[in-house]
Amino acid sequence: MLSPKTIEIVKQITPLVAANAETVTRRFYQLVFAGNPEVQAYFNQAHQHSGGQQRALAGAICAYFANIDNLGALGPAVNLIAHKHCSLGIQPEHYPIVGKHLLAAIKDVMGDAATDEIIGAVAEAYGFLAEVCIQREAEIYRQQRETVGGWNGYRKFVVDRKIPESDIVTSFYLRPADGGPLPSFEPGQYVTVRVDHPRTPTSPRNYSLSDAPGNTHFRISVKREPGLVEGAPDGLISNYLHDVVQVGDELQMGPPCGEFTLPSQFATDRPVVLLAGGIGVTPLLSMAKALVKQGGAPIQFVHAARNSRVQALAGEIRALGEHANVSTHIIYDDPLETDVSERRCDSVGTVGTDFLRDRTPYQQASFYFCGPKPFMQSVYAGLKELGVGDDRISFEFFGPRQDITAAVSAA
C-alpha cells in the first residue's frame, strides 16, 4: 500500500497537476519517443495527431491523483487500461520506461515546484499503480492463453470473405490460418489488427467484433476513414484494408479484448436499449445477437446514421426486429429523397433528450451505446438529463472518456 506521506503529498499537488496535465502529457510523449523510439509502435499516431492520446493520459493521471485515498473507485478504469494494454501486447518491462519519462516530464513542466520529495511521492504512486495494472494484465493474458482456441500475441488469420456493407463500410470474415479453433469472446469486445503498411510503420488498430460469438469466423466491419491528408495519419489502415487486402490474404490479429461487455448474468426483467451511431453499430450488433440467443430481456435497438448510402448492416438490424422481444428503430439525420418514401428509416433527426424520453423506457432500462463523439455526447447528456444513473449506463469510446462526460460534469 501507499505510505500515508505519499498520499498526503499527492493530494496536495493534485490541483497543480490537474492544471498542467495536458502540458505534462505532451512533454511525456516527446520524451518517450525520443528516448525510447522502440515503443512508438504501441501508440496510435492518429490519436497522437488529434491530441486524443495526450488528453486520455492526462485524464487518467488526474483521476488517479484525485482518488489516491480511494483507489477502489479506480477499478473500472484499471480494467479498461489493462484490456487496452493487453490488446497491444504491453509487458511489465514497459512500465519503467513510461515511469522514467513521466517523472522527467513532470520535472520539466513543474520546474522548481517539483521537489525531490514530490518526485519521490509521484514515483511511489506510479510504481503502485503499475503493479496493479501488471497483475491485472497478467490475469487477462492467462485467460486468453488458457481458453480453448486462445493465444497471446499475434496469430495469422485468412480473409475468407470481404463483403461491402455500405459505401464506406466493408466486413471482413476471418478464419485462423492454422486451421485451429476460435476462442469464444464476450459480445462487445474487439480484436487487434496489425498491418505491415508499406508507407510507414503504424500501430496496431482495434476493431470491434461485429458478429455473435460461436461462429467459425471472426468478423470485423471497417469504416473507411477519410483522413488521408498531409500530416494526418487517420485512415491509413482502414483505407489499406478496403483497397489492398483481398480474399485469401493474411492478417495478424490479437485475441479478443475489452471490458465493454454484457454482464454474465443479465437481468431478464430489465429492458435493454442499445444505441448505435454510425460504425458504433458493430459491438452493439454483437450484443444484440447474443441477447436474442439468450432470450428474456426486452431489447430495443436504435441505429443512427446519415442515410441509407452509408448505413451498414441495415438488413441484420431489421432481422433483429423479427424476434418477439426485440424492437428496432433506424433514424437518419440527412436522409436521401427515397429514404423516407421507401421507409428505409423510421424517423428523421438525432438521438438526444427528446428521443430518449419519447422512444425509450428510460426509467428502467440499461443503456449501452457506441458511436462518434458528437452522438455519444448527445446520448450521455440526454440520459443524465433524464436522471438515468451511471449504474445503468455503459459505453465504448476509443478516446478520452472525459470527452463524453466532461460537459455534463461541468454543468
For each residue, the residues with C-beta under 8 A, 3 or more apart:
1: 128
2: 6 7 68 124 125 128
3: 6 7 124
4: 7 8
5: 8 9 121
6: 2 3 9 10 121 124 125
7: 2 3 4 10 11 68 69
8: 4 5 11 12
9: 5 6 12 13 117 118 121
10: 6 7 13 14 65 68 121 122 125
11: 7 8 14 65 68 69
12: 8 9
13: 9 10 16 17 65 118 122
14: 10 11 17 18 62 65 66 68
15: 18 19
16: 13 19 20 110 113
17: 13 14 20 21 24 61 62 65 106
18: 14 15 21 62 65 66
19: 15 16
20: 16 17 23 24 109 110
21: 17 18 24 25 58 59 61 62
22: 25 26 51 54 55 58
23: 20 26 27 109
24: 17 20 21 27 28 58 61 102 105 106 109
25: 21 22 28 29 54 55 57 58 61 105
26: 22 23 29 30 54
27: 23 24 30 31 105 108 109
28: 24 25 31 32 57 101 102 104 105
29: 25 26 32 33 43 48 53 54
30: 26 27 33 34
31: 27 28 34 35 101 104 105 108
32: 28 29 35 36 39 97 98 101
33: 29 30 36 37 39 40 43
34: 30 31 37
35: 31 32 100 101
36: 32 33 39 97 101
37: 33 34 40
38: 41
39: 32 33 36 42 43 94 97
40: 33 37 43 201 203
41: 38 201 203
42: 39 88 89 90 94 203
43: 29 33 39 40 47 48 53 203
44: 47 48 53 203 205
45: 48 49 202 203 233
46: 49 50 227 232 233 234 235 236
47: 43 44 50 52 53 56 399
48: 29 43 44 45 51 53 54
49: 45 46 231 232 233 234
50: 46 47 53 234
51: 22 48 54 55
52: 47 55 56 399 400 403
53: 29 43 44 47 48 50 56 57
54: 22 25 26 29 48 51 57 58
55: 22 25 51 52 58 59 399 400 402 403
56: 47 52 53 59 60 399 400 401
57: 25 28 53 54 60 61
58: 21 22 24 25 54 55 61 62 400
59: 21 55 56 62 63 400 401 402
60: 56 57 63 64 77 81
61: 17 21 24 25 57 58 64 65
62: 14 17 18 21 58 59 65 66
63: 59 60 66 67 74 77
64: 60 61 67 68 74 125 129
65: 10 11 13 14 17 18 61 62 68 125
66: 14 18 62 63
67: 63 64 70 71 73 74
68: 2 7 10 11 14 64 65 71 125
69: 7 11
70: 67 73
71: 67 68 74 132
72: 75
73: 67 70
74: 63 64 67 71 77 78
75: 72 78 79
76: 79 80 259
77: 60 63 74 80 81
78: 74 75 81 82 129 132 133 136
79: 75 76 82 83 136 259
80: 76 77 83 84 259
81: 60 77 78 84 85 133
82: 78 79 85 86 133 136 137 140
83: 79 80 86 87 140 257 258 259
84: 80 81 87 88 206 257
85: 81 82 88 90 133 137
86: 82 83 89 90 137 140 141 144 257
87: 83 84 190 191 192 204 206 254 257 258
88: 42 84 85 192 203 204 254
89: 42 86 153 154 254
90: 42 85 86 94 137
91: 94
92: 95 134
93: 96 97
94: 39 42 90 91 97 98
95: 92 98 99 130 133 134
96: 93 99 100
97: 32 36 39 93 94 100 101
98: 32 94 95 101 102 130
99: 95 96 102 103 123 126 127 130
100: 35 96 97 103 104
101: 28 31 32 35 36 97 98 104 105
102: 24 28 98 99 105 106 126
103: 99 100 106 107 119 122 123 126
104: 28 31 100 101 107 108
105: 24 25 27 28 31 101 102 108 109
106: 17 24 102 103 109 110 114 119 122
107: 103 104 110 111 114 119
108: 27 31 104 105 111
109: 20 23 24 27 105 106
110: 16 20 106 107 113 114 118
111: 107 108 114
112: 115
113: 16 110 118
114: 106 107 110 111 118 119
115: 112 118 119
116: 119 120
117: 9 120 121
118: 9 13 110 113 114 115 121 122
119: 103 106 107 114 115 116 122 123
120: 116 117 123 124
121: 5 6 9 10 117 118 124 125
122: 10 13 103 106 118 119 125 126
123: 99 103 119 120 126 127
124: 2 3 6 120 121 127 128
125: 2 6 10 64 65 68 121 122 128 129
126: 99 102 103 122 123 129 130
127: 99 123 124 130 131
128: 1 2 124 125 131 132
129: 64 78 125 126 132 133
130: 95 98 99 126 127 133 134
131: 127 128 134 135
132: 71 78 128 129 135 136
133: 78 81 82 85 95 129 130 136 137
134: 92 95 130 131 137 138
135: 131 132 138 139
136: 78 79 82 132 133 139 140
137: 82 85 86 90 133 134 140 141
138: 134 135 141 142
139: 135 136 142 143
140: 82 83 86 136 137 143 144 257
141: 86 137 138 144 145 152
142: 138 139 145 146
143: 139 140 146 147 150
144: 86 140 141 147 150 151 152 183 255 256
145: 141 142 150 151 152
146: 142 143 150
147: 143 144 150 183 184
148: 181 183 184
149: 176 180 181 182 183 184
150: 143 144 145 146 147 183 255
151: 144 145 155 183 255
152: 141 144 145 255
153: 89 254
154: 89 192 194 252 253 254
155: 151 176 177 178 252 253 254 255
156: 176 177 178 250 251 252 253
157: 174 175 176 177 218 250 251 252 253
158: 174 175 176 177 248 249 250
159: 162 172 173 174 245 246 247 248 249 250 251
160: 173 174 175 217 247
161: 171 172 173 247
162: 159 170 171 172 173 245 246 247
163: 170 171 173
164: 169 170 171
165: 169 170 171 221 312 313
166: 169 309 310 311 312
167: 309 310
168: 223 224 310 312
169: 164 165 166 221 222 223 224 279 310 312 313
170: 162 163 164 165 221 222 224 241 242
171: 161 162 163 164 165 210 219 220 221 222 312 313
172: 159 161 162 219 220 221 222 241 245 251
173: 159 160 161 162 163 217 218 219
174: 157 158 159 160 217 218 219 220 251 253
175: 157 158 160 216 217 218
176: 149 155 156 157 158 179 180 181 182
177: 155 156 157 158 250
178: 155 156
179: 176
180: 149 176
181: 148 149 176
182: 149 176 215 216 217 218
183: 144 147 148 149 150 151 255 256
184: 147 148 149 213 214
185: 189 209 213 256
186: 189 213 256 258 261 262
187: 209 212 213 261 262 283 286 287 289 290 291
188: 208 258 260 261 262 283 284 286 287 368 396
189: 185 186 208 209 256 257 258 260 261 283
190: 87 206 207 208 209 256 257 258 283
191: 87 206 207 209 218 220 253 254 255 256 257
192: 87 88 154 204 205 206 207 253 254 257
193: 204 205 206 207 220 237 241 251 252 253 254
194: 154 204 251 252 253 254
195: 202 205 237 240 241 251 252
196:
197: 200 201 202 236 237 240
198:
199: 236
200: 197 233 236
201: 40 41 197
202: 45 195 197 205 233 236 237
203: 40 41 42 43 44 45 88
204: 87 88 192 193 194 254
205: 44 192 193 195 202 237 238
206: 84 87 190 191 192 193 257 258 398
207: 190 191 192 193 220 221 222 282
208: 188 189 190 220 258 282 283 286 370 396
209: 185 187 189 190 191 218 219 220 256 282 283 286
210: 171 219 220 221 281 282 283 285 286 313
211: 215 217 218 219 285 286 289
212: 187 215 286 289 290 293
213: 184 185 186 187 286 290
214: 184
215: 182 211 212 218 219
216: 175 182
217: 160 173 174 175 182 211
218: 157 173 174 175 182 191 209 211 215 253
219: 171 172 173 174 209 210 211 215
220: 171 172 174 191 193 207 208 209 210 282
221: 165 169 170 171 172 207 210 279 281 282 312 313
222: 169 170 171 172 207 238 241 242
223: 168 169 238 278 279 312
224: 168 169 170 235 238 239 242
225: 228 234 235 238 239
226: 234 235
227: 46 232 233 234 235
228: 225 232 234 235 236 239
229: 232
230:
231: 49
232: 46 49 227 228 229
233: 45 46 49 200 202 227 236
234: 46 49 50 225 226 227 228
235: 46 224 225 226 227 228 238 239
236: 46 197 199 200 202 228 233 239 240
237: 193 195 197 202 205 240 241
238: 205 222 223 224 225 235 241 242
239: 224 225 228 235 236 242 243
240: 195 197 236 237 243 244 245
241: 170 172 193 195 222 237 238 244 245
242: 170 222 224 238 239 245
243: 239 240
244: 240 241
245: 159 162 172 240 241 242 249 251
246: 159 162 249
247: 159 160 161 162
248: 158 159
249: 158 159 245 246
250: 156 157 158 159 177
251: 156 157 159 172 174 193 194 195 245
252: 154 155 156 157 193 194 195
253: 154 155 156 157 174 191 192 193 194 218
254: 87 88 89 153 154 155 191 192 193 194 204 257
255: 144 150 151 152 155 183 191
256: 144 183 185 186 189 190 191 209
257: 83 84 86 87 140 189 190 191 192 206 254
258: 83 87 186 188 189 190 206 208 261 283 396
259: 76 79 80 83
260: 188 189 283 368 370 394 395 396
261: 186 187 188 189 258 287
262: 186 187 188 266 287 290 291 368
263: 266 267
264:
265:
266: 262 263 272 291 294 296 297
267: 263 270 297 366
268: 295 296 297
269: 297
270: 267 297 364 365 366
271: 297 298 299 300 361 364 365 366
272: 266 291 297 298 299 300 365 366 368
273: 299 300 302 360 361 362 365 366 367 368
274: 284 287 288 299 300 301 302 368 369
275: 284 302 304 351 367 368 369 370 371 379
276: 280 281 284 285 301 302 303 304 369 370 371
277: 280 281 303 304 305 351 369 370 371 372 375 376 379
278: 223 281 304 305 306 310 371 372 375
279: 169 221 223 282 312 371
280: 276 277 283 284 369 370 371 372 375 376 396
281: 210 221 276 277 278 284 285 303 312 313 317 370 371
282: 207 208 209 210 220 221 279 285 286 313 370
283: 187 188 189 190 208 209 210 258 260 280 286 287 370 396
284: 188 274 275 276 280 281 287 288 301 368 369 370
285: 210 211 276 281 282 288 289 313 316 317
286: 187 188 208 209 210 211 212 213 282 283 289 290
287: 187 188 261 262 274 283 284 290 291 368
288: 274 284 285 291 292 299 301 320 326
289: 187 211 212 285 286 292 293 320
290: 187 212 213 262 286 287 293 294
291: 187 262 266 272 287 288 294 297 299
292: 288 289 295 299 320 323 325 326
293: 212 289 290
294: 266 290 291 297
295: 268 292 325
296: 266 268 325
297: 266 267 268 269 270 271 272 291 294 325
298: 271 272 325 326 327 361
299: 271 272 273 274 288 291 292 320 323 325 326 327
300: 271 272 273 274 326 327 328 329 360 361 365
301: 274 276 284 288 317 320 321 326 327 328 329
302: 273 274 275 276 328 329 330 331 351 359 360
303: 276 277 281 311 314 317 328 329 330 331
304: 275 276 277 278 331 332 333 350 351 371 375
305: 277 278 308 310 311 312 330 331 332 333
306: 278 309 310 311 332 333 334
307: 310 311 332 334 335 336 339 345
308: 305 311 314 332 335 336 338 339 344 345
309: 166 167 306 336
310: 166 167 168 169 278 305 306 307
311: 166 303 305 306 307 308 314 330 332
312: 165 166 168 169 171 221 223 279 281 305
313: 165 169 171 210 221 281 282 285 316 317
314: 303 308 311 317 318 330 344
315: 318 319
316: 285 313 319 320
317: 281 285 301 303 313 314 320 321 328 330
318: 314 315 321 322 328
319: 315 316 322
320: 288 289 292 299 301 316 317 323 326 328
321: 301 317 318 326 327 328
322: 318 319 326
323: 292 299 320 326
324:
325: 292 295 296 297 298 299
326: 288 292 298 299 300 301 320 321 322 323
327: 298 299 300 301 321
328: 300 301 302 303 317 318 320 321 346
329: 300 301 302 303 346 347 359
330: 302 303 305 311 314 317 344 345 346
331: 302 303 304 305 345 346 347 348 349 350 351 355
332: 304 305 306 307 308 311 335 339 344 345 348
333: 304 305 306 348 349 350
334: 306 307
335: 307 308 332 339 340 344 345 348
336: 307 308 309 339
337: 340 341
338: 308 341 342 344
339: 307 308 332 335 336 342 344 345
340: 335 337 343 344 345 348
341: 337 338
342: 338 339
343: 340 346
344: 308 314 330 332 335 338 339 340
345: 307 308 330 331 332 335 339 340 348
346: 328 329 330 331 343
347: 329 331
348: 331 332 333 335 340 345
349: 331 333 355
350: 304 331 333 355 375 378
351: 275 277 302 304 331 355 356 375 378 379 382
352: 355 356 378 379 381 382
353: 356 357 381 382 385 386
354: 357 358
355: 331 349 350 351 352 358 359 360 382
356: 351 352 353 359 360 362 379 382 383 386
357: 353 354 360 362 382 386
358: 354 355
359: 302 329 355 356
360: 273 300 302 355 356 357 365 367
361: 271 273 298 300 364 365
362: 273 356 357 365 367 383 386 388
363:
364: 270 271 361
365: 270 271 272 273 300 360 361 362 392
366: 267 270 271 272 273 392 394
367: 273 275 360 362 379 383 388 392 393 394
368: 188 260 262 272 273 274 275 284 287 394 395
369: 274 275 276 277 280 284 375 376 379 380 394 395
370: 208 260 275 276 277 280 281 282 283 284 376 395 396 397
371: 275 276 277 278 279 280 281 304 375 376 379
372: 277 278 280 375 376
373: 376 377 397 399 403 404
374: 377 378
375: 277 278 280 304 350 351 369 371 372 378 379
376: 277 280 369 370 371 372 373 379 380 395 397 404
377: 373 374 380 381 403 404 407
378: 350 351 352 374 375 381 382
379: 275 277 351 352 356 367 369 371 375 376 382 383 395
380: 369 376 377 383 384 393 395 404 405 408
381: 352 353 377 378 384 385 407 408
382: 351 352 353 355 356 357 378 379 385 386
383: 356 362 367 379 380 386 388 393
384: 380 381 387 388 408
385: 353 381 382
386: 353 356 357 362 382 383
387: 384
388: 362 367 383 384 392 393
389: 392 393
390: 393
391:
392: 365 366 367 388 389
393: 367 380 383 388 389 390
394: 260 366 367 368 369
395: 260 368 369 370 376 379 380 404
396: 188 208 258 260 280 283 370
397: 370 373 376 401 403 404
398: 206
399: 47 52 55 56 373 403
400: 52 55 56 58 59 403
401: 56 59 397 404 405
402: 55 59 405 406 409
403: 52 55 373 377 397 399 400 406
404: 373 376 377 380 395 397 401
405: 380 401 402 408 409
406: 402 403 409 410
407: 377 381 410 411
408: 380 381 384 405 411
409: 402 405 406
410: 406 407
411: 407 408
